């Protein structure tokens, strides 16, 4: 039994108000109201189903990051959802995650075993190995929105924040030791740009180091750990980050820089992460030919600015209460015909707006306009376009804006231009 006390009634009132606000912002409720994602026991616990609007939101986030990555020289790759169990034994993931993974998959061939992949990095190491590399080919940056699988216990599952199947915005940079700090700083720049664009303004960077009193939890020598930890500390200082240091929070193969973000309710979430790894290149025998014509080991940087698409969407939903910026939101508008007689005109308006690059739909249910407006607001749709006899005759739409009320009638092209300008202003503000 647990209890909590407050020295003043004001503190209790604030706490209770915060609990009520958290209920309203619960991503599971918002995800259902906005028709973004769902779970089905027939599919399996912890295995999210992304609905059309949620898929559109996810793809928009992925495209946003892919565009940023392209500017930084990343190459997009795709890898299978499974791999030979020996791949993960080489990387150490089998030893680390074997108990928390789905059971090994056996094939008809004697002794042949596979696993649902728990991480993408072993696959990316194999991509690096496919062709000989020289120092001129480095840094070599590969990125993938790769789905991985962990068998989380049923009691630990929670909406999108703790699932058994999730997609990481994963990338791995293979570079020379001399390039390490510069590449690490560039990843910091990407993460800070994402936070700025999506209005995560309160964050701190956590330098996650190994526990010096429990070194058997980690792979690799003291020498490589000291080099990796120094690189993270120096890069963080160079970028002027506000940091804290946590011992024992490193990955088993290397230290990392974790970005701890406070949401609108003051709760902390670990989102972006950057990790320095001298060990997997050693375990996979990765090489490049240096300027001295000798073989050298590259250093590996693991990074995921979102962390996972599922967790990031959940946190973003609760942080914004579902009020996404217009460039990101699945539905920028909904068209509300006041009766069936105007559905054909509503379809014409929808085509015009889609041709202008806008996203939205038609609510053609046999409901009163007031209810349609309320339902659109629950779904967090900003623009409601009411069409009837007058609008059809004049080629206009009557615009209602969430939280602002009626804005009067305007030509369809004028409304489209207004939304285009608003989206451009949002993106330009973060360019």
C-alpha positions in Angstrom: 0.0 0.0 0.0 1.4 3.4 -1.0 0.3 6.9 0.1 1.3 10.5 -0.7 0.9 13.6 1.4 1.1 17.3 0.8 2.1 20.0 3.3 -0.5 22.5 1.8 -4.0 22.1 0.3 -2.8 24.2 -2.7 -0.1 21.5 -3.5 -2.8 18.8 -3.3 -5.1 20.8 -5.6 -2.3 21.3 -8.1 -1.4 17.6 -8.0 -5.1 16.6 -8.6 -5.4 19.0 -11.5 -2.2 17.6 -13.0 -3.7 14.0 -12.7 -6.9 15.2 -14.5 -4.8 16.9 -17.3 -2.7 13.7 -17.6 -5.9 11.7 -18.2 -7.0 14.1 -20.9 -3.6 13.8 -22.6 -3.3 10.0 -22.3 -1.9 8.9 -25.7 -4.1 5.8 -25.5 -7.3 7.9 -25.3 -6.1 10.4 -27.9 -4.9 7.7 -30.2 -8.4 6.2 -30.1 -10.2 9.5 -30.5 -8.0 10.6 -33.4 -8.1 7.1 -35.0 -4.3 6.7 -35.0 -3.6 3.3 -33.7 -5.2 0.3 -32.0 -4.4 -3.1 -30.3 -6.0 -6.4 -31.0 -5.8 -9.5 -28.8 -6.2 -11.5 -31.9 -2.9 -10.0 -33.2 -1.2 -10.1 -29.8 -0.4 -8.0 -26.8 2.1 -5.2 -27.3 1.8 -5.4 -31.1 0.3 -2.1 -32.3 -1.8 -1.7 -35.4 -1.2 1.6 -37.1 -4.5 2.9 -38.7 -4.5 5.0 -41.9 -4.3 8.4 -40.0 -1.6 7.1 -37.7 0.4 5.7 -40.5 0.2 9.0 -42.3 1.5 10.8 -39.2 4.3 8.3 -38.8 5.3 8.5 -42.4 5.3 12.3 -42.2 7.7 12.1 -39.2 9.9 9.5 -41.1 10.0 11.7 -44.2 10.9 14.7 -42.1 13.9 12.9 -40.5 14.9 11.2 -43.8 15.1 14.7 -45.4 17.3 15.9 -42.6 19.5 12.8 -42.8 19.9 13.2 -46.5 21.4 16.6 -46.0 23.9 15.1 -43.5 25.0 12.4 -46.0 23.1 9.3 -44.7 22.4 6.4 -47.0 19.0 4.7 -46.5 19.0 0.9 -46.2 16.5 -1.9 -45.4 17.2 -5.2 -43.5 15.2 -8.3 -42.7 13.1 -8.7 -39.6 15.0 -11.9 -38.7 18.6 -13.0 -38.7 20.6 -16.1 -38.1 21.1 -16.6 -34.4 24.9 -16.7 -34.9 24.7 -13.0 -36.0 23.4 -12.0 -32.6 25.8 -14.2 -30.8 28.6 -12.4 -32.6 27.2 -9.0 -31.6 26.4 -10.1 -28.1 22.7 -9.3 -28.4 21.8 -13.0 -28.0 23.6 -13.1 -24.6 22.1 -9.7 -23.6 18.6 -9.9 -24.9 18.1 -13.7 -25.4 15.9 -14.0 -22.3 13.8 -11.0 -23.3 13.4 -12.0 -26.9 10.9 -14.2 -28.7 11.9 -17.8 -28.8 14.5 -18.9 -31.4 12.9 -19.8 -34.8 13.9 -23.3 -35.9 13.8 -24.3 -39.6 13.4 -27.7 -41.3 17.2 -27.8 -41.7 19.0 -29.5 -38.8 20.8 -27.0 -36.5 19.6 -23.9 -38.5 18.1 -21.2 -36.1 16.9 -17.7 -36.5 15.7 -14.8 -34.3 13.4 -11.9 -34.6 15.9 -9.1 -34.6 16.3 -7.3 -31.2 18.5 -4.6 -32.8 19.4 -3.3 -36.2 23.1 -2.8 -35.6 24.4 -6.3 -36.4 22.7 -6.1 -39.8 24.3 -2.7 -40.5 27.7 -4.2 -39.6 27.2 -6.8 -42.2 26.3 -4.1 -44.8 29.6 -2.3 -43.9 31.5 -5.6 -44.5 30.1 -6.3 -48.0 32.7 -4.1 -49.8 36.2 -3.1 -48.8 36.5 0.4 -47.3 39.4 2.9 -47.3 39.7 6.0 -45.2 38.4 7.9 -48.2 35.0 6.1 -47.8 34.6 7.2 -44.2 32.5 8.4 -42.5 30.0 5.8 -43.9 26.5 6.5 -42.6 23.6 4.1 -43.0 20.1 4.7 -41.8 17.0 2.6 -41.4 13.5 2.8 -39.9 14.0 -0.8 -38.7 11.4 -2.8 -36.8 12.8 -4.8 -33.9 11.2 -7.2 -31.4 11.5 -7.7 -27.6 9.4 -10.0 -25.5 8.4 -7.5 -22.8 6.5 -9.1 -19.9 2.7 -8.5 -20.2 2.6 -6.5 -16.9 5.2 -4.0 -18.4 3.2 -3.3 -21.6 1.7 0.2 -21.7 0.2 1.7 -24.9 2.8 2.7 -27.4 5.4 3.5 -24.7 6.2 -0.1 -23.9 5.5 -2.6 -26.8 6.9 -5.9 -28.1 7.3 -4.6 -31.7 8.7 -1.2 -32.4 10.5 0.7 -35.1 13.7 2.5 -34.4 14.8 5.5 -36.4 18.2 3.8 -36.4 21.4 4.8 -38.0 25.0 3.8 -37.7 28.1 5.8 -38.6 31.4 4.1 -39.2 34.2 6.6 -39.0 37.9 6.9 -38.2 38.9 7.8 -34.5 39.9 11.2 -35.8 36.4 11.8 -37.2 34.5 10.6 -34.1 34.0 13.9 -32.2 32.9 15.8 -35.3 30.4 13.1 -36.3 29.1 13.0 -32.8 28.6 16.8 -32.8 26.6 16.5 -36.1 24.3 14.0 -34.5 23.7 16.4 -31.6 22.8 19.1 -34.2 20.2 16.7 -35.8 18.6 15.9 -32.4 18.4 19.6 -31.3 16.9 20.5 -34.7 14.1 17.9 -34.2 13.5 19.1 -30.6 13.2 22.7 -31.9 10.8 21.8 -34.7 8.5 19.8 -32.5 8.7 22.2 -29.6 10.5 20.1 -27.0 12.1 23.0 -25.4 12.9 21.7 -21.9 15.6 18.9 -22.0 18.8 17.8 -20.4 21.6 15.6 -21.9 22.5 12.6 -19.7 26.0 11.2 -20.1 25.4 7.5 -19.5 28.6 5.7 -18.4 29.4 2.2 -17.3 29.4 1.2 -13.7 33.2 1.1 -12.8 32.4 -1.3 -9.9 30.5 -3.8 -12.1 32.6 -4.0 -15.4 31.5 -7.6 -16.1 28.2 -6.3 -17.4 30.0 -4.7 -20.4 32.1 -5.9 -23.3 35.4 -4.4 -24.3 38.6 -3.2 -22.7 39.1 -0.3 -20.3 41.1 1.5 -22.9 38.3 1.6 -25.5 35.7 2.5 -22.8 37.9 5.4 -21.7 38.3 6.7 -25.2 34.6 6.4 -26.0 33.5 8.1 -22.7 36.0 11.0 -23.3 34.6 11.6 -26.8 31.1 11.9 -25.5 32.1 14.3 -22.6 34.2 16.5 -25.0 31.5 16.7 -27.7 28.8 17.6 -25.1 31.0 20.3 -23.7 31.8 21.6 -27.2 28.1 21.9 -28.1 27.4 23.7 -24.8 24.9 21.1 -23.6 23.6 21.1 -20.0 24.5 17.6 -18.9 24.2 15.2 -16.0 26.3 12.1 -15.5 24.8 8.7 -14.6 27.0 5.7 -13.9 25.7 2.3 -14.9 23.4 3.6 -17.6 25.7 2.8 -20.6 24.7 0.2 -23.2 26.6 -3.1 -22.8 28.8 -2.2 -25.8 29.5 1.5 -25.1 28.7 4.7 -23.4 25.9 7.0 -24.6 24.4 10.5 -24.5 20.7 10.3 -23.7 18.4 13.2 -24.2 15.9 13.5 -21.3 12.9 15.6 -22.3 10.3 17.3 -20.1 6.8 17.3 -21.6 4.0 19.8 -21.0 3.1 18.1 -17.7 6.7 18.2 -16.4 7.3 14.5 -16.9 10.7 13.2 -18.0 11.1 11.0 -21.1 14.2 9.6 -22.6 14.0 10.3 -26.4 17.1 10.8 -28.5 20.2 8.7 -27.9 23.7 8.7 -29.3 26.2 5.9 -28.5 29.9 5.4 -29.1 31.0 1.9 -29.8 34.6 0.5 -30.3 33.4 -3.1 -29.5 31.1 -4.2 -32.3 33.6 -3.2 -35.0 36.1 -5.5 -33.1 33.6 -8.4 -32.7 32.6 -8.2 -36.4 36.2 -7.7 -37.5 35.3 -4.5 -39.4 38.2 -2.8 -41.2 39.3 0.1 -43.5 42.6 0.8 -45.2 44.1 3.9 -43.8 46.3 6.5 -45.5 49.3 4.5 -44.3 48.0 1.6 -46.4 47.5 -0.5 -43.3 44.3 -2.1 -41.9 42.5 -0.2 -39.1 39.3 -0.6 -37.1 36.5 2.0 -37.6 34.6 3.5 -34.6 30.8 3.0 -34.7 28.2 5.6 -33.6 24.7 4.3 -32.9 22.0 7.0 -33.0 18.3 7.3 -32.9 16.9 10.9 -32.6 13.3 9.8 -32.0 14.3 6.6 -30.1 11.4 4.6 -31.5 8.5 5.7 -33.6 6.0 4.3 -31.2 7.4 5.9 -28.0 8.0 9.2 -29.8 4.5 9.4 -31.1 3.1 8.6 -27.7 5.2 11.3 -26.0 4.4 13.8 -28.8 0.7 13.1 -28.4 0.7 13.7 -24.7 3.1 16.7 -24.9 0.8 18.5 -27.5 -2.5 17.0 -26.3 -2.9 15.9 -29.9 -2.6 19.5 -31.2 0.0 18.8 -33.8 1.5 21.5 -36.0 -0.4 21.8 -39.3 2.5 20.4 -41.4 2.4 17.2 -39.4 -1.3 16.6 -38.5 -3.0 13.8 -40.5 -6.2 15.9 -41.1 -5.7 19.6 -41.8 -9.4 20.0 -42.6 -12.8 18.2 -42.6 -15.7 19.2 -44.9 -19.1 19.2 -43.3 -22.0 19.2 -45.9 -25.2 20.4 -44.1 -27.2 17.7 -46.0 -26.9 14.9 -48.5 -27.8 17.4 -51.3 -24.3 19.0 -51.0 -22.2 15.9 -50.9 -21.3 16.1 -54.5 -20.0 19.7 -54.0 -18.1 18.6 -50.9 -16.4 15.9 -53.1 -15.5 18.7 -55.6 -14.0 20.8 -52.8 -12.0 17.9 -51.4 -10.5 17.2 -54.8 -9.5 20.9 -55.2 -7.8 20.9 -51.8 -6.0 17.6 -52.4 -4.7 19.0 -55.7 -3.3 21.9 -53.7 -1.5 19.4 -51.4 -3.8 19.6 -48.4 -5.0 16.6 -46.4 -8.5 16.0 -45.1 -11.9 14.2 -45.6 -15.6 14.6 -45.6 -18.0 13.9 -42.7 -21.1 12.8 -44.6 -22.9 11.2 -41.6 -26.6 12.0 -41.2 -25.8 14.1 -38.1 -26.5 17.7 -37.2 -23.7 20.1 -38.2 -23.1 21.0 -34.5 -22.3 17.4 -33.6 -20.0 17.1 -36.6 -18.2 20.2 -35.4 -17.8 18.8 -31.9 -16.6 15.4 -33.2 -14.0 17.2 -35.5 -12.7 19.1 -32.5 -12.4 15.8 -30.5 -10.3 14.5 -33.4 -8.1 17.7 -33.2 -8.9 18.9 -36.7 -8.2 22.6 -37.0 -10.3 23.6 -40.0 -13.9 22.7 -40.4 -15.4 23.6 -43.8 -19.2 23.9 -43.8 -20.8 23.7 -47.3 -24.5 24.2 -48.2 -26.6 25.9 -50.8 -24.9 29.3 -50.6 -21.4 27.9 -50.7 -22.2 25.7 -53.6 -23.7 28.6 -55.6 -20.7 30.9 -54.9 -17.9 28.3 -55.0 -16.9 29.0 -51.4 -16.5 27.2 -48.1 -17.6 28.6 -44.7 -14.5 28.2 -42.4 -14.6 27.4 -38.8 -11.3 27.3 -36.8 -10.9 25.2 -33.7 -10.8 27.4 -30.6 -11.5 30.5 -32.7 -15.0 30.0 -34.1 -16.4 31.0 -37.5 -14.3 33.0 -39.9 -16.8 33.4 -42.7 -16.9 32.2 -46.2 -14.0 32.3 -48.7 -13.2 30.9 -52.1 -11.7 27.4 -52.0 -8.5 28.5 -53.6 -8.1 31.3 -51.1 -8.5 28.8 -48.2 -6.0 26.4 -49.8 -3.5 29.3 -50.1 -4.0 30.3 -46.5 -3.2 26.8 -45.2 -0.2 26.5 -47.5 1.1 29.8 -46.1 0.6 28.6 -42.6 2.4 25.3 -43.2 5.3 27.2 -44.9 5.6 29.6 -42.0 5.8 26.7 -39.5 8.6 25.0 -41.4 10.4 28.2 -42.2 10.5 29.1 -38.5 12.7 26.0 -37.9 14.8 26.1 -41.0 
